[in-house]
């Protein structure tokens, strides 16, 4: 799903939120920060990811649609804080003192490092089986199997194979 695939309402909501938080940072630090490029791609269970050197933020489109308000109030400032820390301080701990101080001081948000969104619908899985059970493998593990990796059941020690549909 790309940014252009989102409804105009959601597209404007995320763009407006990003601009809102950047204006807060501009005012707080008395300087202009270049706005990031936004992308919307599935990224496992990550609600968002900041790509520091690219000045880009990726948002998980399914989690965004299902948790719009929390994204706008928590995920957006969380990811923007990562970009600001990179631009102001360079390489430091991802959720260290600098990041926490921006979350609290600039955005007046609690510096939570993880979300508690239901990710069942956000993560695609693939059914694999052995003699005793069926397992859901992540896309990464499924792709590894396609490249030759073998996973074994811890109970029966049989190699997992794609489940028959």
N, C-alpha and C positions, 0 to 999 in steps of 0.2 A: 504494500500500500504506500503510495506516495502522498506528499502534501496536497497535490492536486486532486487526489481521490477523496479527501475529507470534505464533509459538507462545508459550504461557505461559512456557516455559523461557527463550527469548530475551528476552521482555519483562522478566522478573524479572532476568535477567543485566544488562541495560543499566541498569535502574532501580537495582539494587544497586551497580553500578559508579559511577554518578553520585553516589549518596548517600555511598559510600565516599570518593570524592575530595573531595566537599564537606565531609565531616567532617574530613578532613585539613586543608583550607583553614581551616575554622572554628577548629581547634586552633592552627594555625600563626599566624594573624592575630588570634587571641583575640577573634573576633566571629562572629556568625551571618550567613551569606549566604543569601538567598532562593534556593530551588532553582528551576532553570529548567523551563519547559515543554519537553517532548520531542515531536518530530515525526519521521516517517519518510516522506520523499518522495525520489524520484529527483532527483538534482541533478547531472546530467552525470557527470563523473569525480570530483567532490568527495566524499570520504568523509564529511565533516561540515561544517557551517556554523554559526557562532554569529551570532545576530541580537541584537546588543548591547542596543539600546533596548527590545526585546521580552523580554529575558531568556529566549531560546528557543534550543534547539539542534536542528538538523535532521540526521538521520543517513540516509545512503543505504541503503535496506533491502536491496538486492541485495548490495552490497559488505559490509554488516554480516553477512548470512547466510553469505557465502563467506569472511569473514575475522574471525570472531567474536573469537578470542583477541586479535588485534592491535587490534581496535576497543576492547576492554575495557582493554587496557594502554596504548595509545598515542593512539587517536583521541579517546576520552572525555576524558582529561586535557588534550589539546591544545585541544579546544573549550571546556572549562571554564576553562582559563587565559585564553582570550580574554574570557570574561564577567567573570572576576575582575579582569583588567587594566582593563576598562571601568569597573567599580564602584570600583576603588581609585584609578585614575590618570586616568580620562577618556579623551579622544581622544589616542592615541599611535600609533606605527607598529605595524601588526598583529603582526609577529613581531620586534619590537624588544627592547631590553634588559629592559623590564619583563616582557614575556611570557616571555622566555628565563629570567629569574630565577625566575619562578613554576614553570615546567616543571622546572627543576633543583632549586630550593630547597624548594618545597612538595611536589612530586610525585616528585622523584628520577628524572625521565625526561629523555632527550635531547631537546633542542628542535628536532626535525625539522619542517621546514615543509611537506614533501610526503610522500605515501605512495607505495609501489611495488606496489599491488594490480593484479592483472590486471583491466582494466575492460571487456573485450570483451563480457561478458554484462550489464554494467551500463548500457551506453549503447545506446539504440535508434537505429538508422540507417535511412535510406531510400535505395533504389537509384535512381540517375539515370544516364543514358547520353548519349553523343554519338556521332559517327561512329567514333571510334577506341577507346573505352574505356567501362567502367562505374565509377561512383564511389559511395561511401557518403556521403551528406550527413547531418549531425546533425539532430536534431529542430528546432533553432532555424533552420537554413538551409532545411529543408523547409517550415517555416511561413512563412519569408520568401518562398519561391517562391510559395506559395499566396496571398500578399499582393501579388505582382507583381514581386518581385526576380528578376533573371535572373543565373545563373552561367554562365560560359563555360569550356570546356576550354582549358587553357593550351597544349596541343599543336596541336589542330585549330581552335581558336577558335569552335567551334560551341556554341550555347546548350544547356545540359544540360536534358534532359527526363526525366520519370519513366520508369524502365525498365519495359518490358512484362514482366509476370509470367508 
